[in-house]
């Protein structure tokens, strides 16, 4: 019971769970981190591949011919593996594949360490050059600092090196030798620094990512990221022959709210509206702020008739919504216009948004607090839209 209580306290700490595991990370952040990790894998694999080859002359100079031949073969094989990882970067794209790639990289270094010690007959401090190979785990731990990984991922990677070293020292019957206990202490301190560095990099990456893709007021996707993800979803629906719809929201008479109650109340209305819509949509839907009081909801695998039903349910629920404004315990009621469009053959995201925008103007011209669907074969004349805009400005 006490352990569960402590665990609950820990995981309720701000952002701790995001730093502990990638399970709660959004799909877009996973893709972003995958690209970042892949670039680090390419750099590290290339550098390690080159360094492994450059060290061969020292082995030839200081080791016996039999030992140098065996270790040179291992170096060339491991270098080839690292160059393969670097050159086949397009084969790894998902976070799961990237995680596996890092694990293989760490495991290959540990196998190389184990093989070299076996060839050198598990050297100790009396053999000066061979003793260098016993220090390889320290290098293996240090190179992991370049990866922005979670606590869970970091501990898993470090455990590969730790288990290999402990097994090797146990086999060589020197696990509790004073000089090796000192090495363990040094590696433990280094491992803590590596974990801190890795998680700090992840935390900074998350902060920069959130600042780049999220609207600072409402906490939902900003326009740039929303359109990027919307285009990706639209293309996926097109490839899978599934419908795709767009709902464009515009809060009615929002300028009047700002003029009457002030911009702080206007901000509360925007955040309250955002929270409400998020509570009504599916996990697969994309919702973000398009600009000002306009919001977009992308609905993958949603045909036009379903999109119209969803918009009608939204309108009804929004009419009943009471948004607290923290002024004398008062609350505001709002209404909204919703423009709707659905993907058709040869459509683009821009053309869908244009139709939804036309439909939105139609809603405002019809008295607001309503929705309108714009089919692809319906065209508004430019002069009609100008008349609508003129009437809206007058109102």
Secondary structure as UniProt FT lines:
FT   HELIX           2..11
FT   TURN            14..15
FT   HELIX           16..20
FT   TURN            23..24
FT   HELIX           27..54
FT   HELIX           56..62
FT   HELIX           65..87
FT   HELIX           89..91
FT   HELIX           95..119
FT   TURN            120..121
FT   TURN            125..126
FT   HELIX           128..131
FT   HELIX           132..135
FT   HELIX           136..143
FT   HELIX           144..146
FT   HELIX           151..171
FT   TURN            172..173
FT   TURN            175..176
FT   HELIX           178..213
FT   TURN            216..218
FT   HELIX           223..239
FT   TURN            240..241
FT   STRAND          244..251
FT   TURN            252..253
FT   HELIX           254..261
FT   HELIX           263..280
FT   TURN            283..284
FT   STRAND          286..291
FT   TURN            292..293
FT   STRAND          294..300
FT   HELIX           304..319
FT   STRAND          323..324
FT   TURN            328..329
FT   STRAND          331..332
FT   STRAND          336..342
FT   TURN            345..346
FT   HELIX           349..365
FT   TURN            366..367
FT   STRAND          371..373
FT   TURN            376..377
FT   HELIX           382..394
//
